[in-house]
Amino acid sequence: MTESNGNRRASIDLICPPHDIKMGIRQSVDDALDFSVLLFYLDSNKRTYILRRYNGDHGKHTDPLTSEVIWGPHIHKITEECQRTFHKDEGHAEATGRYHTLEQAIEVFMSDMNICYEARKNQTSITNNNRW
């Protein structure tokens, strides 16, 4: 992760042909619970859409669709209504208790988005029926 403007950041290109999909990670240097794990889609015009955003406990969030006040970790998702009505396409959020730390959020995010690590050609699988 690189550090700038008080945040640590990383961007990971995901293999999802023919789509241009990225995973982004951001964490505040000063507050470990102020983080986001994001799924980005870049269209053919290079416009970026945030499809999902897993946020940590960074304070109060008021959902623009429901006016629900959320304290603690929450998951944003893009909605048609937010795209038509609000500044942020992924403005809608729901509270979650499935993670509390950045590391847990990454695990939950990868599971939810069905993202797995790519096996490299020179790696040996630990599930390849090796006899011990």
N, C-alpha and C positions, 0 to 999 in steps of 0.2 A: 504494500500500500504506500502511496505517496502522501506527503503532508503539505497542505497549503491552506491558508486562510482559516486556521484553527480546526481543520478537519483532516482526517486520514481518508483517502479515497482509493478505490480500485475499480477497474472496468474489465470485464471478461467477455470476450466474444463467444457466443454460443453457436454451436453447429446445428443449424436448423434450415437447410436449403429448402426453398429458394429465398427464405426470409432473412432479413438482417436483424438479428435479435442479440441483445446484450444484457448482461447482469451487472448491476452497479452496487457498490458497497460504500457507505459513508459513515464515519463515526467521529463525533466531536473529540478533540484532544482533551478538553476540560471535563467532559461529562460522558462517561462510558455508556450510559443508558440513552444518550441522544444519538441514535443511529437510524439508518435506513438501508434496506436491502431492496433493490429495484429490478424490475423486468422492463426493458426498453424495447420498443419496436421502431425501426426506422423505415419509413415508406420510400417509394421510388423517387420522391422529391426531396428526400433526406429530412423530412419532418419527423421529429421524435415524439412518440407517444409513450407515456408511462402506463403500462398495463396493470402492474401490481407494485405496491410499495409497502413493505413490512417495516413499521416504525417502532422504535423503542419508547420508553417512558420519558418523553421530553416535555411533559406538562400538559396543559389542557388543550383538547382539540374539540371543536364543535363541528359536527357533520353538517354540511350545507343542505343536504336533502331532507334530513329528519330533525335537525336542530338538536340532536342528542349530544350531550357533553360527554366526552370520553377522556378518562384519566388512565394512563398506563399504556401498555403496548396495544397497537391497533394495526389493522391491515386495510390499506386503501386499494380500491379497484376501479378501473375505468368503467364508466357507465354512459349510456347514450344520453341520459338526462343531464349529466354533468357536462358532457361535450356540448350540448345545446345551450346550457344555462349558465354555467359557472366558469370561472377563469381556469381552474385546474380540471382537466379531463378526469383525473383519478381522485376527485375531491371526496367522494363517498368513502366512509371508513366504518369498520366494525371493530369493537373491542375484542381482544383475544387474551387468553391465559396460556396459550400454547408455547410461549417463549418469554424470556425475560432478558437474556443477554444477547449480544450480537452473534456469538457462536451458535446459540440455540436458534436464533432467527434464521441464520443461514441454513441450518439443517432443515428446519420446517419449510422454508422457502423452496429449497431444492426438492424436497419431497413433494410439496404441493404442485410445483411446476414440472415435475417429472424430469428433473435435470440430474444427470449422472456424470461422473468423471469419465473422460475418454481414455480408453486403454491405449497405451503406447505399444508400438511393435516390439520393443525390447523388454517389455514387462512380462513377468510370469504371473498368471492368475493364481490367487490363493484358493480358488474353488475349482481347480482343474483335475480333480480326482487323484492328486498326488498321494502316494502311499507314504506314511510316516514311518 
